[in-house]
């Protein structure tokens, strides 16, 4: 087993808490599905669970982009209140070992995703790219027919603690 897989097992995230938005949701590792444009595979996207938050990207607590995504308009609607999150909101992530990590929201964006050019979709995908800093990126669909994506970026706010 490589060290990357071992690190994921060590810091397996189990719970996302955002008290300001009344969000408490289980977190699961996400699979991938291909993105096909005009019959050609141009990349991959993450399979969004119906009743949990999906996780991809960098391991929690390590430099990089830890991506959390969930539905706001169907299934369990785990991110239906994500639009209530504002800059300064605290986000808490709990691992299966009881470690509680606190992040603070520093940026929010709404980008048009449906009906845009491939170039714009690639531009929007920058929020999913690896980063050199430790961050959480939360993503959900918003708007009529889920045509927009709400993107919330948070960075570590304090040292980690253990829950009893």
Backbone as CSV, one residue per row, in Angstrom:
resi,resn,N_x,N_y,N_z,CA_x,CA_y,CA_z,C_x,C_y,C_z
1,UNK,0.854,-1.172,0.000,0.000,0.000,0.000,0.903,1.239,0.000
2,UNK,0.659,2.177,-0.914,1.523,3.363,-0.966,1.180,4.339,0.153
3,UNK,2.082,5.314,0.393,1.901,6.240,1.517,0.680,7.134,1.325
4,UNK,0.334,7.454,0.081,-0.838,8.291,-0.185,-2.108,7.589,0.302
5,UNK,-2.229,6.302,-0.008,-3.391,5.534,0.432,-3.387,5.414,1.949
6,UNK,-2.207,5.165,2.549,-2.122,5.064,4.008,-2.547,6.362,4.665
7,UNK,-2.163,7.502,4.091,-2.534,8.794,4.649,-4.044,8.976,4.599
8,UNK,-4.672,8.567,3.497,-6.131,8.669,3.406,-6.789,7.833,4.500
9,UNK,-6.265,6.633,4.723,-6.864,5.777,5.741,-6.664,6.368,7.129
10,UNK,-5.534,7.010,7.352,-5.240,7.616,8.643,-6.163,8.797,8.934
11,UNK,-6.450,9.600,7.919,-7.267,10.799,8.112,-8.569,10.706,7.330
12,UNK,-9.228,9.580,7.440,-10.497,9.404,6.750,-11.539,10.333,7.363
13,UNK,-12.096,11.180,6.540,-13.085,12.137,7.021,-14.431,11.444,7.125
14,UNK,-15.128,11.706,8.220,-16.432,11.070,8.401,-17.575,12.058,8.519
15,UNK,-17.283,13.321,8.890,-18.370,14.250,9.163,-17.973,15.676,8.806
16,UNK,-18.902,16.403,8.191,-18.754,17.822,7.874,-19.799,18.583,8.684
17,UNK,-19.352,19.642,9.379,-20.257,20.460,10.183,-20.070,21.926,9.816
18,UNK,-21.172,22.589,9.483,-21.164,24.035,9.249,-22.345,24.592,10.038
19,UNK,-22.124,24.912,11.326,-23.236,25.343,12.181,-24.015,26.539,11.634
20,UNK,-23.338,27.538,11.080,-24.026,28.733,10.590,-25.071,28.396,9.526
21,UNK,-24.796,27.375,8.717,-25.710,26.985,7.638,-26.543,25.749,7.995
22,UNK,-26.453,25.302,9.234,-27.183,24.114,9.673,-26.884,22.909,8.780
23,UNK,-25.608,22.705,8.491,-25.184,21.560,7.693,-24.428,20.593,8.599
24,UNK,-24.877,19.354,8.616,-24.189,18.253,9.275,-24.368,17.058,8.359
25,UNK,-23.281,16.590,7.764,-23.412,15.537,6.755,-22.250,14.561,6.820
26,UNK,-22.548,13.308,6.537,-21.499,12.309,6.399,-20.679,12.611,5.152
27,UNK,-19.420,12.210,5.204,-18.504,12.420,4.076,-18.014,11.059,3.608
28,UNK,-18.025,10.848,2.286,-17.560,9.590,1.700,-16.579,9.887,0.572
29,UNK,-15.690,8.944,0.318,-14.781,9.078,-0.817,-15.607,8.986,-2.097
30,UNK,-15.245,9.788,-3.090,-16.027,9.859,-4.322,-15.340,9.116,-5.460
31,UNK,-16.148,8.520,-6.322,-15.641,7.906,-7.530,-15.575,8.934,-8.651
32,UNK,-15.145,8.508,-9.813,-15.069,9.408,-10.959,-15.884,8.859,-12.123
33,UNK,-16.344,9.784,-12.973,-17.019,9.407,-14.208,-16.437,10.256,-15.334
34,UNK,-16.372,9.724,-16.556,-15.770,10.489,-17.653,-16.642,11.661,-18.090
35,UNK,-15.979,12.741,-18.556,-16.669,13.885,-19.142,-16.518,13.756,-20.655
36,UNK,-17.642,13.656,-21.364,-17.636,13.468,-22.807,-18.257,14.698,-23.466
37,UNK,-17.521,15.310,-24.388,-17.994,16.468,-25.141,-17.893,16.120,-26.616
38,UNK,-19.008,16.216,-27.327,-19.051,15.894,-28.751,-18.471,14.512,-29.039
39,UNK,-18.802,13.539,-28.175,-18.362,12.168,-28.381,-16.919,11.896,-27.999
40,UNK,-16.227,12.881,-27.466,-14.813,12.715,-27.110,-14.641,12.898,-25.600
41,UNK,-13.937,11.975,-24.960,-13.664,12.097,-23.530,-12.610,13.176,-23.331
42,UNK,-12.972,14.201,-22.541,-12.072,15.342,-22.342,-11.576,15.440,-20.900
43,UNK,-12.002,14.534,-20.047,-11.569,14.558,-18.658,-12.477,13.697,-17.828
44,UNK,-12.492,13.989,-16.532,-13.365,13.243,-15.637,-13.953,14.187,-14.611
45,UNK,-15.071,13.765,-14.055,-15.715,14.526,-12.988,-16.006,13.566,-11.855
46,UNK,-16.398,14.086,-10.759,-16.666,13.258,-9.584,-18.128,12.842,-9.534
47,UNK,-18.355,11.623,-9.112,-19.708,11.121,-8.913,-20.206,11.651,-7.572
48,UNK,-21.289,12.400,-7.578,-21.800,13.030,-6.367,-22.769,12.084,-5.666
49,UNK,-22.503,11.740,-4.412,-23.430,10.873,-3.675,-24.764,11.581,-3.450
50,UNK,-25.842,10.820,-3.342,-27.172,11.402,-3.150,-27.374,11.947,-1.748
51,UNK,-26.871,11.234,-0.728,-27.223,11.592,0.651,-26.005,11.837,1.536
52,UNK,-24.873,12.150,0.928,-23.644,12.432,1.678,-22.821,13.431,0.889
53,UNK,-21.782,13.919,1.517,-20.829,14.804,0.850,-19.724,13.936,0.275
54,UNK,-19.405,14.145,-1.000,-18.303,13.430,-1.636,-16.993,14.149,-1.381
55,UNK,-15.908,13.384,-1.288,-14.591,13.966,-1.028,-13.604,13.477,-2.072
56,UNK,-12.765,14.401,-2.548,-11.726,14.072,-3.517,-10.568,15.043,-3.306
57,UNK,-9.491,14.820,-4.031,-8.361,15.736,-3.967,-7.367,15.368,-2.895
58,UNK,-6.760,16.394,-2.309,-5.687,16.213,-1.335,-6.206,15.619,-0.024
59,UNK,-5.371,14.857,0.665,-5.756,14.349,1.983,-5.967,15.495,2.967
60,UNK,-6.913,15.335,3.842,-7.212,16.338,4.851,-5.965,16.636,5.685
61,UNK,-5.713,17.920,5.909,-4.602,18.327,6.749,-3.261,18.406,6.043
62,UNK,-3.230,18.111,4.764,-2.006,18.176,3.971,-2.105,19.337,2.990
63,UNK,-0.963,19.862,2.533,-1.030,20.888,1.487,-1.768,20.345,0.268
64,UNK,-2.593,21.168,-0.317,-3.360,20.771,-1.487,-4.820,21.143,-1.327
65,UNK,-5.590,20.778,-2.325,-6.994,21.143,-2.421,-7.862,19.940,-2.065
66,UNK,-8.471,19.960,-0.886,-9.418,18.922,-0.494,-10.792,19.385,-0.960
67,UNK,-11.398,18.618,-1.850,-12.651,19.022,-2.487,-13.814,18.252,-1.875
68,UNK,-14.836,18.994,-1.452,-16.057,18.421,-0.896,-17.227,18.889,-1.744
69,UNK,-18.071,17.961,-2.164,-19.183,18.339,-3.031,-20.418,17.536,-2.695
70,UNK,-21.567,18.170,-2.918,-22.824,17.510,-2.626,-23.974,18.208,-3.322
71,UNK,-25.102,17.520,-3.344,-26.300,18.057,-3.991,-26.984,19.101,-3.117
72,UNK,-27.558,20.100,-3.775,-28.379,21.081,-3.063,-29.825,21.017,-3.528
73,UNK,-30.071,20.295,-4.619,-31.403,20.332,-5.225,-32.042,18.968,-5.437
74,UNK,-31.359,17.889,-5.065,-31.958,16.566,-5.216,-31.350,15.617,-4.201
75,UNK,-31.883,14.413,-4.131,-31.381,13.443,-3.172,-31.528,13.971,-1.759
76,UNK,-30.487,13.796,-0.964,-30.510,14.247,0.421,-30.329,15.741,0.597
77,UNK,-30.024,16.456,-0.479,-29.845,17.916,-0.454,-28.908,18.349,0.675
78,UNK,-27.771,17.659,0.811,-26.858,17.930,1.914,-26.292,19.352,1.881
79,UNK,-26.223,19.959,0.703,-25.688,21.322,0.588,-26.767,22.353,0.265
80,UNK,-28.038,22.067,0.561,-29.106,23.018,0.248,-28.910,24.359,0.950
81,UNK,-28.254,24.375,2.121,-28.023,25.614,2.864,-26.637,26.214,2.609
82,UNK,-25.859,25.624,1.719,-24.522,26.159,1.467,-24.548,27.626,1.020
83,UNK,-25.573,28.099,0.296,-25.604,29.522,-0.056,-25.648,30.461,1.154
84,UNK,-25.960,29.958,2.336,-25.968,30.783,3.544,-24.567,31.032,4.093
85,UNK,-23.586,30.292,3.602,-22.207,30.424,4.079,-21.617,31.725,3.540
86,UNK,-20.982,32.477,4.417,-20.370,33.743,4.042,-18.896,33.750,4.454
87,UNK,-18.162,34.727,3.976,-16.761,34.859,4.366,-16.701,35.028,5.882
88,UNK,-15.828,34.261,6.509,-15.701,34.263,7.963,-16.391,33.090,8.639
89,UNK,-17.255,32.373,7.922,-17.947,31.209,8.478,-16.929,30.116,8.815
90,UNK,-17.139,29.435,9.938,-16.275,28.306,10.305,-16.876,26.997,9.815
91,UNK,-16.002,26.147,9.310,-16.354,24.815,8.835,-15.538,23.832,9.663
92,UNK,-16.183,22.769,10.132,-15.508,21.766,10.943,-15.554,20.424,10.220
93,UNK,-14.416,19.767,10.198,-14.303,18.451,9.588,-13.843,17.486,10.671
94,UNK,-14.541,16.362,10.818,-14.136,15.354,11.798,-13.661,14.103,11.078
95,UNK,-12.522,13.580,11.515,-12.011,12.328,10.960,-12.539,11.166,11.788
96,UNK,-12.360,9.956,11.274,-12.828,8.787,12.012,-12.016,8.557,13.286
97,UNK,-10.856,9.197,13.411,-10.055,9.064,14.635,-10.477,10.082,15.695
98,UNK,-11.458,10.935,15.378,-11.932,11.927,16.329,-11.273,13.279,16.183
99,UNK,-10.348,13.406,15.250,-9.686,14.688,15.027,-10.683,15.671,14.429
100,UNK,-10.744,16.866,14.990,-11.639,17.907,14.500,-10.774,19.035,13.950
101,UNK,-10.959,19.335,12.669,-10.169,20.360,12.003,-11.094,21.521,11.674
102,UNK,-10.661,22.736,12.027,-11.491,23.928,11.790,-10.907,24.738,10.639
103,UNK,-11.797,25.128,9.730,-11.436,25.961,8.584,-12.290,27.215,8.622
104,UNK,-11.783,28.270,7.996,-12.518,29.542,7.916,-12.728,29.890,6.449
105,UNK,-13.960,30.221,6.070,-14.269,30.575,4.685,-13.588,31.901,4.347
106,UNK,-12.832,31.909,3.238,-12.124,33.110,2.789,-12.587,33.620,1.429
107,UNK,-13.213,32.744,0.625,-13.653,33.151,-0.714,-14.932,32.408,-1.062
108,UNK,-15.822,33.070,-1.826,-16.995,32.404,-2.398,-17.165,32.894,-3.837
109,UNK,-17.625,32.011,-4.691,-17.835,32.325,-6.107,-19.098,31.637,-6.591
110,UNK,-19.738,32.235,-7.577,-20.817,31.588,-8.323,-20.425,31.684,-9.790
111,UNK,-20.326,30.519,-10.454,-19.923,30.505,-11.866,-20.982,29.779,-12.691
112,UNK,-21.213,30.276,-13.889,-22.131,29.624,-14.824,-21.444,28.386,-15.373
113,UNK,-22.139,27.246,-15.322,-21.551,25.983,-15.777,-22.293,25.397,-16.972
114,UNK,-23.609,25.492,-16.967,-24.386,24.878,-18.054,-24.489,25.821,-19.240
115,UNK,-24.323,25.244,-20.434,-24.487,26.017,-21.652,-23.315,26.921,-21.986
116,UNK,-22.184,26.746,-21.308,-21.017,27.584,-21.593,-20.050,26.823,-22.490
117,UNK,-19.115,27.534,-23.059,-18.125,26.929,-23.946,-17.204,25.994,-23.171
118,UNK,-16.528,25.122,-23.899,-15.553,24.230,-23.293,-14.462,25.049,-22.610
119,UNK,-14.080,26.155,-23.205,-13.054,27.019,-22.611,-13.504,27.554,-21.253
120,UNK,-14.780,27.941,-21.151,-15.290,28.445,-19.869,-15.349,27.325,-18.839
121,UNK,-15.725,26.131,-19.257,-15.766,25.000,-18.328,-14.373,24.679,-17.808
122,UNK,-13.380,24.775,-18.693,-11.995,24.565,-18.268,-11.593,25.644,-17.269
123,UNK,-11.994,26.889,-17.536,-11.716,27.994,-16.610,-12.378,27.731,-15.257
124,UNK,-13.609,27.250,-15.267,-14.305,26.943,-14.023,-13.606,25.823,-13.256
125,UNK,-12.996,24.906,-13.974,-12.344,23.749,-13.349,-11.105,24.140,-12.549
126,UNK,-10.655,25.380,-12.664,-9.481,25.809,-11.891,-9.708,25.635,-10.395
127,UNK,-10.965,25.679,-9.962,-11.264,25.520,-8.546,-11.028,24.086,-8.059
128,UNK,-10.919,23.150,-8.994,-10.680,21.751,-8.650,-9.205,21.372,-8.733
129,UNK,-8.380,22.279,-9.204,-6.964,21.989,-9.435,-6.204,21.848,-8.117
130,UNK,-5.119,21.076,-8.140,-4.255,20.994,-6.955,-3.706,22.378,-6.608
131,UNK,-3.441,22.591,-5.326,-2.890,23.858,-4.853,-1.675,23.584,-3.973
132,UNK,-0.871,24.600,-3.750,0.289,24.442,-2.878,-0.068,24.704,-1.417
133,UNK,-1.188,25.372,-1.171,-1.625,25.635,0.197,-2.689,24.626,0.607
134,UNK,-2.883,24.479,1.916,-3.944,23.606,2.415,-5.265,24.363,2.343
135,UNK,-6.274,23.738,1.711,-7.587,24.374,1.607,-8.679,23.339,1.426
136,UNK,-9.890,23.775,1.754,-11.111,23.033,1.441,-11.817,23.796,0.344
137,UNK,-12.309,23.098,-0.656,-13.159,23.701,-1.676,-14.477,22.940,-1.661
138,UNK,-15.560,23.634,-1.323,-16.892,23.041,-1.306,-17.631,23.494,-2.557
139,UNK,-18.307,22.559,-3.219,-18.976,22.858,-4.491,-20.374,22.244,-4.493
140,UNK,-21.345,23.035,-4.997,-22.695,22.528,-5.210,-23.334,23.271,-6.371
141,UNK,-24.410,22.720,-6.888,-25.180,23.362,-7.954,-26.169,24.349,-7.344
142,UNK,-26.392,25.472,-8.029,-27.398,26.447,-7.612,-28.088,27.007,-8.851
143,UNK,-29.209,27.675,-8.630,-29.928,28.304,-9.737,-30.956,27.385,-10.355
144,UNK,-31.734,27.951,-11.267,-32.728,27.170,-11.993,-32.025,26.115,-12.826
145,UNK,-32.486,24.885,-12.712,-31.916,23.765,-13.464,-30.445,23.542,-13.150
146,UNK,-29.990,23.934,-11.965,-28.607,23.716,-11.520,-27.596,24.236,-12.533
147,UNK,-27.859,25.411,-13.098,-26.983,25.934,-14.152,-25.722,26.601,-13.634
148,UNK,-25.698,26.948,-12.336,-24.526,27.592,-11.746,-23.874,26.660,-10.732
149,UNK,-22.619,26.938,-10.402,-21.922,26.243,-9.331,-21.539,27.267,-8.270
150,UNK,-21.864,26.948,-7.030,-21.416,27.739,-5.896,-20.130,27.103,-5.406
151,UNK,-19.099,27.914,-5.265,-17.794,27.433,-4.831,-17.402,28.205,-3.573
152,UNK,-17.087,27.477,-2.523,-16.696,28.053,-1.237,-15.290,27.551,-0.925
153,UNK,-14.377,28.475,-0.671,-12.992,28.110,-0.362,-12.679,28.509,1.067
154,UNK,-12.179,27.539,1.841,-11.831,27.776,3.242,-10.412,27.281,3.500
155,UNK,-9.747,27.944,4.443,-8.382,27.569,4.814,-8.323,27.306,6.318
156,UNK,-7.294,26.580,6.778,-7.209,26.243,8.205,-7.322,27.479,9.090
157,UNK,-8.061,27.334,10.197,-8.309,28.463,11.094,-7.573,28.339,12.412
158,UNK,-7.260,27.119,12.839,-6.597,26.935,14.117,-6.001,25.531,14.170
159,UNK,-5.382,25.216,15.287,-4.830,23.876,15.447,-5.957,22.866,15.604
160,UNK,-5.641,21.622,15.311,-6.615,20.540,15.385,-6.837,20.127,16.834
161,UNK,-8.003,19.586,17.115,-8.314,19.071,18.451,-8.883,17.678,18.327
162,UNK,-8.928,16.949,19.433,-9.541,15.618,19.451,-10.852,15.701,20.209
163,UNK,-11.860,15.041,19.678,-13.135,14.969,20.382,-13.070,13.829,21.389
164,UNK,-13.726,13.987,22.530,-13.729,12.919,23.521,-14.841,11.943,23.243
